[in-house]
Amino acid sequence: MKAHLKETVRFLGRFRLSRILLVFVVFLPSVLTAQISINVKEKPLKEVVKMIETKSEYRFFYSEGLNDLDKKVTVNVSNSSIEHVMGQLLARTGIAYRIEKNNLVVLYQKAPAQPSENKRDDKPAGKKKISGVVKDEHGQPLPGASVLIKNSKQGVTTNAEGAFVLEREADVDVLQVSFIGMKKQEVPVRSEASIEVILREDAIGLHEIVTVGYATQKKVNVIGSVATIGAKSLESRPVTSLSSALAGLASGVYVRSSSGKPGADGASILIRGMGTLNNTAPLVIVDGIVGSTTGVNPNDVESISVLKDAAASAIYGSLASNGVILITTKSGSAGKVTVSYSGNSSITTPSNLPGFVSDYVRHMQLVNEGYSNIGQTPVYTASTIAKWQEANANPNGLTPLGVPNYVAYPNTDWAKIVFQQKLLQNHNISLKGGTQTTQFLLSAGYLDNPGTMPNTGADQYQLRINLQSKVANFLTIGTQTFGMVQNTSVVDMNTVFQYLAATVPGVYPRYNDRYGYPAAAEESATANNPYASLFGQDGDNTVSLLNTTLFANIDIAKGLRMEAKAHYDYNFTENNIHPVPYEKWNFATGIIGSSGASPGQLTTQYSLYKSYNVILDNVLKYTTTIDDLHDIGVLAGYNQQYFKLYNFLARKTGLLDASLTTLNTATTL
């Protein structure tokens, strides 16, 4: 039995304070006068841009399709402004730039020089020239905007004044205009020769709200590396665990499943490779509380933020050395109650199956050839090989014992016997609604995963309640509660795979409720029956999980809020394992090849694992905006954790009867 009290406090920048967390964050507009020093010779332009990003506060936006990105450039400046650096960098390229607020440098293709009006017009008959200008909603020109003829590859980019000239066919009537950070717009082309296009900012991207640490920020203000995954990306994936669902959804996140056994198929996650020689798992935060992906139904997820580097995850200190995964679950909303159901039925099919020799005659010949090559006596006699050849000629014929030839002299394809196609079912239903003061979400899920091997299935029941209520103008209280019960098989998968590697096609899996034994007299007794091993162990393995968080949000003053949380999670695992004795028969001779263990030799085992975790988390936040330009945030917090673990294991041998498997029916501890 183990118990310990853990009190943790964290400070941005890894400063340690006793029981207190204090973070001061200020976001200012782009008024920095950073001086840049850089000396490179014959380096690709793209690489130099990345070097400037690491040496300064500036970030670059550009399209990968820009010409001259791979052109080698030479720059040698010391303590120079960004304008001077960019002037040298782009002097001999076809790329131009402009500096936006928040230190964003936008690169765009220079527009080709426009022909003089007094030059002879050589354009083919049937074409018309159209010109225009592209501006933002404040009337400022947008250089480098893309102007394309719809459903064609013909287009141009705007020049430094946002102007463009485009030749079009007489029947062209729609232009597509786009720019980084702006919403794409389709513009109808009428008889006018010149048009003006106004593009508006796209809220998706720079102004996207992402969860970072104990707060949320606009993506444009995040200085660290953060990847965001939405609910729609997860809903379309037929997976059985949240950890597996993250595969391929965020760059730098490596997801690997080491087992396909139902109930134990959770994947391991690495963020930007292996960060330590010990525990490499990232820190998982569920609704602001330390947790795990096991305690979340993928259908209950609203969003996931992956904090990849030290700048983004510094507030969590050393716990975040391998990155942080922030999970936000869905919540209720004001309005009428809505009922949502999602169901998924799929066929589980094993991939990358091992190849087995299923022709026993071929197997015996290969083994004999191998022994002959090393100067030893062949294992199988010619008479044994002849028996199989004769039985193969009439597989449905009967032996003197009345057993079919294909059973008595088998050619078993173990890949088809052990690995099978099964029907997997996953059902989820949720109720969502509320009033202006109270909102709720109630969801339930059921998963039936039979696995790809017989007797290895698992079923899972999940329930979530997210409830919040504004009981006063200054106070909101609520709870986020999740429960799960999972039953899994106790089959020893390692033994099954060991038997698969050591068996031969001359063993029949099962006939008339009897398991097969090697039929050839020369065959080794270690050529076990993998199918029998799938049913050689019985028992129960039940995991019960309960997570609940009670929270209160108190609005003390304008911009000042207190967020208090009390969390309790309980994990209980009960396991019972006992062997199931069985006989193995030689169907060719009708003789028992291997007898089952007697009750006095059998062992029964019971174990349980029980733990609970209590976390108190209190955060005081202050946020304000000055002149619509300066965002100021201050955060102070306190966190306390208590964890208790208890486990028990008992094993006794010598059962009174094979069907009585409780501890008090065994004789020897």
VEXDRENTOR-294921 format. One record per residue (C-alpha): residue in three letters; x, y, z. Coordinates in steps of 0.25 Angstrom, whole numbers, padded with zeros to 4 digits, always signed. Each point is the difference from the previous one (the first is absolute). Layout:
AlaXYZ
...
This chain:
Met+0000+0000+0000
Lys+0006+0013-0004
Ala-0005+0014+0003
His+0006+0014-0002
Leu-0004+0015+0000
Lys+0005+0008-0012
Glu-0001+0015-0001
Thr+0005+0006-0013
Val+0001+0014-0004
Arg+0005+0005-0014
Phe+0005+0014-0005
Leu+0002+0003-0015
Gly+0015-0001-0002
Arg+0002-0011+0010
Phe+0001+0010+0012
Arg-0005-0008+0013
Leu-0009+0006+0010
Ser-0005-0006+0013
Arg-0015-0004-0003
Ile-0002+0012-0009
Leu+0000+0001-0015
Leu+0001+0014-0006
Val+0001+0003-0015
Phe+0000+0013-0007
Val-0002+0001-0015
Val-0001+0012-0008
Phe-0003+0000-0015
Leu+0004+0013-0007
Pro-0002+0004-0015
Ser+0012+0000-0009
Val+0007+0012+0005
Leu+0014-0007+0002
Thr+0012+0006-0006
Ala+0008-0013+0000
Gln+0014+0000-0006
Ile+0004-0012-0008
Ser+0014-0005-0003
Ile+0002-0011-0010
Asn+0011-0005-0009
Val-0003-0010-0010
Lys+0006-0004-0014
Glu-0006-0007-0011
Lys-0012-0006+0008
Pro-0014-0003-0005
Leu-0009+0012+0003
Lys-0010-0009+0007
Glu+0011-0004+0010
Val+0004+0014+0002
Val-0014+0004+0004
Lys-0001-0011+0010
Met+0014+0005+0006
Ile-0006+0014+0001
Glu-0012-0006+0008
Thr+0009-0006+0010
Lys+0008+0013+0002
Ser-0011+0009+0001
Glu-0015+0002+0004
Tyr-0004+0000-0015
Arg-0008-0011-0006
Phe-0002-0002-0015
Phe-0013-0004-0008
Tyr+0002-0004-0014
Ser-0005-0011-0010
Glu+0009-0012-0003
Gly-0003+0003-0015
Leu+0008+0013+0000
Asn+0011+0001-0011
Asp+0015+0002+0005
Leu-0003-0006+0014
Asp+0011-0010-0003
Lys+0009+0010-0006
Lys+0014+0002+0007
Val+0002+0014+0006
Thr+0011+0007+0008
Val-0003+0009+0011
Asn+0010+0007+0010
Val-0006+0010+0010
Ser+0003+0004+0014
Asn-0011+0006+0010
Ser-0008+0004-0012
Ser-0015+0002-0001
Ile-0009-0010-0007
Glu-0002+0010-0012
His+0014+0000-0002
Val+0002-0015+0001
Met-0012-0003-0009
Gly+0005+0010-0010
Gln+0013-0008-0002
Leu-0006-0013+0001
Leu-0010+0002-0011
Ala+0008+0009-0009
Arg+0002-0010-0011
Thr-0013-0008+0001
Gly-0014+0001-0005
Ile-0005+0001+0014
Ala-0005+0012+0007
Tyr-0005+0002+0015
Arg-0008+0008+0009
Ile+0000+0001+0016
Glu-0014-0002+0007
Lys-0003+0002+0014
Asn+0005-0010+0011
Asn+0013-0001-0008
Leu-0005-0008-0011
Val+0008+0001-0013
Val-0008-0004-0013
Leu+0007-0004-0012
Tyr-0006+0000-0013
Gln+0003-0001-0015
Lys+0004+0013-0007
Ala-0010+0003-0011
Pro+0006+0000-0014
Ala+0002+0014-0007
Gln-0012+0005-0007
Pro+0002+0003-0015
Ser+0000+0015-0004
Glu-0014+0005-0006
Asn+0007+0005-0013
Lys+0006-0014-0003
Arg-0007-0007-0011
Asp-0011-0009+0006
Asp+0003-0014-0005
Lys-0010-0008+0008
Pro-0008-0010-0008
Ala-0014+0003-0005
Gly-0011-0004+0009
Lys+0008+0004+0013
Lys-0003+0011+0009
Lys+0008+0007+0010
Ile-0005+0003+0014
Ser+0007+0008+0011
Gly-0003+0002+0015
Val+0005+0002+0014
Val-0001-0008+0012
Lys-0001+0006+0014
Asp-0003-0004+0014
Glu-0013+0005+0008
His+0008+0012+0005
Gly+0003+0005-0015
Gln+0015-0004+0001
Pro+0005-0007-0013
Leu+0004-0015+0001
Pro+0013-0003-0008
Gly+0002-0014-0004
Ala-0015-0004+0000
Ser-0003-0011-0010
Val-0010+0002-0011
Leu-0005-0012-0008
Ile-0010-0003-0011
Lys-0009-0010+0006
Asn+0001-0014-0004
Ser+0014+0003-0007
Lys+0014+0001+0003
Gln+0001+0014-0006
Gly+0003+0011+0010
Val+0009+0011+0006
Thr+0004+0006+0013
Thr-0002+0015+0004
Asn+0012+0010+0000
Ala+0004+0009+0011
Glu-0012+0009-0002
Gly-0009-0012+0000
Ala-0003+0001-0014
Phe-0001-0010-0011
Val-0002-0002-0015
Leu-0006-0013-0006
Glu-0003-0004-0014
Arg-0013-0009-0001
Glu-0008-0007-0010
Ala-0013+0007-0003
Asp-0009-0010+0007
Val+0008+0000+0013
Asp-0010+0006+0011
Val+0006-0003+0014
Leu+0014+0003+0006
Gln+0005-0007+0013
Val+0008+0010+0009
Ser+0007-0005+0012
Phe+0011+0005+0010
Ile+0006-0006+0013
Gly-0008+0002+0012
Met-0012+0005-0009
Lys-0013-0007-0004
Lys+0000-0005-0015
Gln-0009+0008-0008
Glu-0007-0003-0014
Val-0002+0013-0008
Pro-0009+0001-0012
Val+0006+0006-0012
Arg-0010+0009-0008
Ser+0002+0010-0011
Glu+0009+0009+0008
Ala+0014+0000-0003
Ser+0005+0003+0015
Ile-0005-0006+0013
Glu+0003+0002+0014
Val+0000-0012+0010
Ile-0001+0001+0015
Leu+0005-0012+0008
Arg-0004-0002+0014
Glu+0008-0006+0011
Asp-0002-0015+0002
Ala-0002-0003+0015
Ile+0006-0014-0002
Gly+0014+0000+0002
Leu+0006+0012+0006
His-0012+0003+0009
Glu-0003-0014+0003
Ile-0001-0003+0015
Val+0009-0011+0006
Thr+0001-0005+0014
Val+0014+0002+0006
Gly+0003-0004+0014
Tyr-0010+0006+0010
Ala-0006+0010-0010
Thr-0004+0002-0015
Gln+0007+0009-0010
Lys-0001+0005-0014
Lys+0009-0009-0009
Val+0007+0013-0005
Asn+0004+0003+0014
Val+0006-0014+0003
Ile+0015+0000+0000
Gly+0001-0015+0002
Ser-0003-0012-0009
Val-0014-0004+0001
Ala-0009-0009-0008
Thr-0015+0000+0001
Ile-0009-0012-0003
Gly-0015+0002-0001
Ala-0012-0009+0003
Lys-0003-0003-0015
Ser+0014-0006-0002
Leu-0003-0010+0010
Glu-0014-0003-0003
Ser+0003-0006-0014
Arg+0010-0010+0006
Pro-0005-0014+0003
Val+0010-0002+0012
Thr-0002-0007+0013
Ser+0009+0010+0009
Leu+0003+0015+0000
Ser+0015-0002+0000
Ser-0001-0008-0013
Ala-0009+0010-0006
Leu+0011+0011+0000
Ala+0008-0008-0010
Gly+0003+0009-0012
Leu-0007+0013+0005
Ala+0011+0008+0005
Ser+0014+0002-0005
Gly+0011-0005+0009
Val-0009-0009+0008
Tyr+0004-0015-0002
Val-0011-0010+0004
Arg+0003-0015+0001
Ser-0008-0012+0005
Ser+0008-0011+0005
Ser-0012-0009+0002
Gly-0013-0004-0007
Lys-0006-0007+0011
Pro-0014+0007+0003
Gly+0000+0008+0013
Ala+0015+0001-0001
Asp+0002+0007-0013
Gly+0002+0014+0005
Ala+0012+0006-0008
Ser+0013+0006+0006
Ile+0002+0015-0004
Leu+0013+0007-0003
Ile+0001+0015-0003
Arg+0012+0004-0008
Gly+0007-0013+0003
Met+0005-0006+0013
Gly+0003+0011+0010
Thr+0005-0009+0011
Leu+0005-0014+0003
Asn-0010-0003+0011
Asn-0015+0004-0002
Thr-0002+0005-0014
Ala-0015+0003+0001
Pro-0005+0014-0001
Leu-0008+0007+0011
Val-0015-0002-0003
Ile-0009+0011+0006
Val-0015-0002-0001
Asp-0009+0012+0002
Gly+0011+0006+0008
Ile+0004-0012+0009
Val+0011-0010-0002
Gly-0006-0013-0005
Ser+0002-0010-0012
Thr-0006-0003-0013
Thr-0007-0012+0006
Gly-0010+0008+0007
Val-0005+0007-0012
Asn-0010-0005-0011
Pro+0005+0005-0013
Asn-0015+0004-0003
Asp+0000+0010+0012
Val+0012+0008-0005
Glu-0002+0014-0004
Ser+0015+0004-0003
Ile+0014-0005+0003
Ser+0012+0009+0001
Val+0014-0006-0001
Leu+0011+0008+0006
Lys+0013-0004-0007
Asp+0011+0009+0005
Ala+0005+0006+0013
Ala-0005+0014-0003
Ala-0015-0006-0001
Ser+0001-0009+0012
Ala+0009+0007+0010
Ile-0011+0003+0009
Tyr-0001-0015+0004
Gly+0015-0001+0004
Ser+0007-0013-0001
Leu-0013-0008-0001
Ala+0000+0005-0014
Ser+0013-0004-0005
Asn-0006-0009-0010
Gly-0010+0009-0005
Val-0015+0003+0004
Ile-0013-0005-0005
Leu-0012+0009+0004
Ile-0013-0006-0002
Thr-0013+0008+0001
Thr-0013-0008+0001
Lys-0014+0005-0006
Ser-0009+0008+0009
Gly-0015+0003-0001
Ser-0006+0012-0007
Ala-0012+0009+0002
Gly-0012-0004-0008
Lys-0009-0012-0002
Val+0005-0014+0003
Thr+0007-0007-0012
Val+0002-0015+0000
Ser+0012-0005-0009
Tyr+0003-0014-0003
Ser+0012-0006-0007
Gly+0002-0015-0003
Asn+0011-0007-0007
Ser+0000-0015-0004
Ser+0013-0005-0006
Ile+0007-0013-0004
Thr+0013-0002+0008
Thr+0010-0006-0010
Pro+0015-0002+0004
Ser+0010+0006-0009
Asn+0014-0005-0003
Leu-0003-0014+0003
Pro+0012-0010+0002
Gly+0001-0010-0011
Phe-0001-0015+0004
Val+0003-0012-0008
Ser-0013-0007+0000
Asp+0003-0012-0008
Tyr+0006-0010+0010
Val+0006-0009-0011
Arg+0008+0012-0005
His+0004+0004+0015
Met+0005-0014+0002
Gln+0008+0000-0013
Leu+0006+0014+0004
Val+0004-0005+0014
Asn+0007-0013-0006
Glu+0007+0008-0010
Gly+0005+0009+0011
Tyr+0005-0011+0008
Ser+0007-0007-0012
Asn+0007+0013-0003
Ile+0007+0000+0013
Gly+0004-0015-0001
Gln-0011-0005+0010
Thr-0011-0011-0002
Pro-0013+0005-0005
Val-0011+0001+0010
Tyr-0012-0005-0007
Thr-0001-0013-0006
Ala-0005-0003-0015
Ser-0012-0008+0006
Thr-0004+0012+0008
Ile+0000+0009-0012
Ala-0007-0011-0008
Lys-0011+0000+0010
Trp-0003+0015-0002
Gln+0001-0001-0015
Glu-0010-0011+0000
Ala-0009+0007+0009
Asn+0001+0013-0008
Ala-0005-0008-0012
Asn-0013-0003+0007
Pro-0002+0011+0011
Asn-0014-0003+0003
Gly+0002-0015+0001
Leu-0001-0007+0014
Thr+0011-0007+0008
Pro-0003-0013+0007
Leu-0004+0008+0012
Gly-0010+0008-0008
Val+0008+0013+0000
Pro+0001+0008-0013
Asn+0013-0001-0006
Tyr+0002+0016+0000
Val-0002-0002+0015
Ala+0009-0012+0003
Tyr+0011+0005-0010
Pro-0002+0015+0000
Asn+0006+0011-0008
Thr-0003+0012+0010
Asp+0001+0014-0005
Trp+0002+0006+0014
Ala-0001+0015-0005
Lys-0015-0003-0004
Ile-0003-0008+0013
Val+0006+0010+0010
Phe-0003+0013-0007
Gln-0014+0002-0004
Gln-0009+0012-0005
Lys-0010+0005+0011
Leu-0011+0010+0001
Leu+0004+0012+0009
Gln-0011+0009+0005
Asn+0001+0014+0006
His-0012+0008+0004
Asn-0001+0014+0006
Ile-0012+0008+0004
Ser+0000+0014+0006
Leu-0010+0011+0005
Lys+0004+0014+0000
Gly-0008+0013+0004
Gly-0003+0010+0011
Thr-0005+0014+0003
Gln+0008+0013+0001
Thr+0004-0004+0014
Thr+0001-0015+0000
Gln+0006-0009-0011
Phe+0003-0015+0000
Leu+0006-0011-0009
Leu-0004-0014+0003
Ser+0007-0011-0008
Ala+0001-0015+0000
Gly+0008-0010-0008
Tyr+0001-0015-0003
Leu+0012-0007-0006
Asp+0000-0015-0004
Asn+0013-0004-0006
Pro+0001-0015-0002
Gly+0015+0001-0005
Thr+0006-0008-0011
Met+0003-0012+0008
Pro-0011-0009+0006
Asn-0003+0002+0015
Thr+0008+0013+0001
Gly-0011+0011-0001
Ala-0004+0011+0009
Asp-0012+0009+0003
Gln+0000+0014+0006
Tyr-0011+0009+0006
Gln+0002+0015+0001
Leu-0008+0011+0006
Arg+0003+0015+0001
Ile-0008+0012+0007
Asn+0005+0014-0003
Leu-0009+0010+0008
Gln+0002+0015+0003
Ser-0010+0010+0006
Lys+0001+0015+0002
Val-0006+0001+0014
Ala+0004+0014+0002
Asn+0005+0012-0009
Phe+0014-0002+0006
Leu+0000-0016+0002
Thr-0001-0012-0009
Ile+0001-0014+0005
Gly+0000-0013-0007
Thr+0006-0014-0001
Gln+0007-0009-0011
Thr-0002-0014+0004
Phe+0004-0013-0008
Gly-0002-0014+0003
Met+0005-0013-0007
Val-0001-0015+0002
Gln+0008-0009-0009
Asn+0000-0015-0001
Thr+0012-0007-0007
Ser+0005-0014-0003
Val+0010-0007+0008
Val+0006-0008-0011
Asp+0016+0000+0000
Met+0003+0006-0014
Asn+0015-0002+0002
Thr-0002-0015+0001
Val-0009+0000-0012
Phe+0011+0007-0009
Gln+0010-0010+0006
Tyr-0008-0012-0004
Leu-0002+0006-0014
Ala+0015+0001-0002
Ala+0002-0014+0004
Thr-0012-0008-0005
Val-0001-0008-0013
Pro-0011-0002-0011
Gly-0001-0015+0005
Val-0009+0004+0012
Tyr-0015+0002-0001
Pro-0006+0011+0008
Arg-0013-0006+0006
Tyr-0009-0012-0004
Asn-0013-0005+0008
Asp+0004+0009+0012
Arg+0014-0006+0000
Tyr+0013+0008-0003
Gly+0010-0006-0009
Tyr+0014-0006+0002
Pro+0011-0002-0010
Ala-0004-0012-0008
Ala+0013-0004-0006
Ala+0008-0009+0009
Glu+0013+0007-0003
Glu-0006+0014+0004
Ser+0005+0007+0012
Ala-0009+0001+0012
Thr+0003+0015+0001
Ala-0008+0002-0013
Asn-0011+0006+0009
Asn-0014+0003-0004
Pro-0001+0015-0001
Tyr-0015-0001-0001
Ala-0001-0008+0013
Ser+0008+0011+0007
Leu-0010+0010-0003
Phe-0010-0008+0009
Gly+0010-0005+0010
Gln-0002+0012+0010
Asp-0013+0006+0006
Gly-0004+0010+0010
Asp-0004+0015+0001
Asn+0007+0013-0002
Thr-0008+0012+0003
Val+0004+0014+0001
Ser-0008+0011+0006
Leu+0003+0015-0001
Leu-0007+0012+0006
Asn+0005+0015-0002
Thr-0007+0011+0005
Thr+0003+0015+0001
Leu-0008+0011+0008
Phe+0003+0014-0004
Ala-0004+0014+0003
Asn+0003+0013-0008
Ile-0001+0012+0008
Asp+0000+0014-0007
Ile+0006+0009+0010
Ala+0002+0013-0008
Lys+0000+0004-0014
Gly+0011-0009-0007
Leu+0003-0007+0014
Arg-0004-0014+0001
Met+0002-0012+0010
Glu-0001-0014-0005
Ala+0000-0011+0011
Lys+0000-0015-0003
Ala-0001-0012+0008
His+0003-0013-0007
Tyr-0002-0014+0004
Asp+0003-0013-0008
Tyr-0001-0014+0004
Asn+0006-0012-0007
Phe-0004-0015+0003
Thr+0005-0012-0007
Glu-0004-0014+0004
Asn+0006-0012-0006
Asn-0002-0015+0001
Ile+0008-0010-0008
His-0001-0015+0000
Pro+0004-0011-0010
Val-0010-0009-0008
Pro+0006-0014-0001
Tyr-0002-0007-0014
Glu+0005-0012-0007
Lys+0006+0000-0013
Trp-0003-0012-0010
Asn+0007-0007-0011
Phe-0012-0001-0010
Ala+0008-0010-0009
Thr+0002-0010+0011
Gly-0012+0004+0010
Ile+0010+0001+0011
Ile+0002+0011+0010
Gly+0013+0007-0003
Ser+0000+0009+0012
Ser-0009-0001+0013
Gly-0006+0012+0007
Ala+0006+0004+0014
Ser-0007-0006+0012
Pro-0008+0009+0010
Gly+0011-0001+0010
Gln+0010+0006-0010
Leu-0008+0012-0004
Thr+0002+0014+0006
Thr-0010+0011+0002
Gln+0004+0015+0001
Tyr-0007+0012+0005
Ser+0005+0014+0000
Leu-0005+0014+0001
Tyr+0006+0014-0002
Lys-0007+0012+0006
Ser+0004+0015+0000
Tyr-0006+0013+0002
Asn+0005+0014-0003
Val-0004+0013+0006
Ile+0004+0013-0007
Leu-0003+0015+0005
Asp+0003+0010-0011
Asn-0003+0015+0002
Val+0004+0011-0010
Leu-0002+0015+0001
Lys+0000+0007-0014
Tyr+0000+0014-0004
Thr-0002+0005-0014
Thr-0002+0013-0007
Thr+0002+0007-0013
Ile+0006+0014-0002
Asp-0004+0009-0012
Asp-0004-0013-0007
Leu+0015-0002-0003
His+0006-0005+0013
Asp-0005-0013+0007
Ile+0005-0002+0014
Gly-0002-0013+0008
Val+0004-0004+0014
Leu-0001-0014+0006
Ala+0002-0005+0014
Gly-0003-0014+0005
Tyr+0001-0011+0010
Asn+0000-0015-0002
Gln+0000-0011+0010
Gln-0001-0015-0003
Tyr-0002-0013+0009
Phe+0002-0014-0006
Lys-0003-0013+0007
Leu+0003-0014-0006
Tyr-0004-0014+0005
Asn+0002-0013-0007
Phe-0002-0015+0004
Leu+0004-0013-0006
Ala-0003-0014+0005
Arg+0003-0013-0007
Lys-0004-0015+0005
Thr+0003-0013-0006
Gly-0008-0013+0001
Leu-0014+0001-0003
Leu-0011-0009+0005
Asp-0006+0000-0014
Ala+0004+0007-0013
Ser-0014+0007+0000
Leu+0002+0006+0014
Thr+0010+0011-0002
Thr-0001+0009+0013
Leu+0011+0001+0009
Asn-0006-0007+0012
Thr-0002-0013-0009
Ala+0015-0001-0002
Thr+0009-0007+0010
Thr+0014+0006-0001
Leu+0003+0015+0001
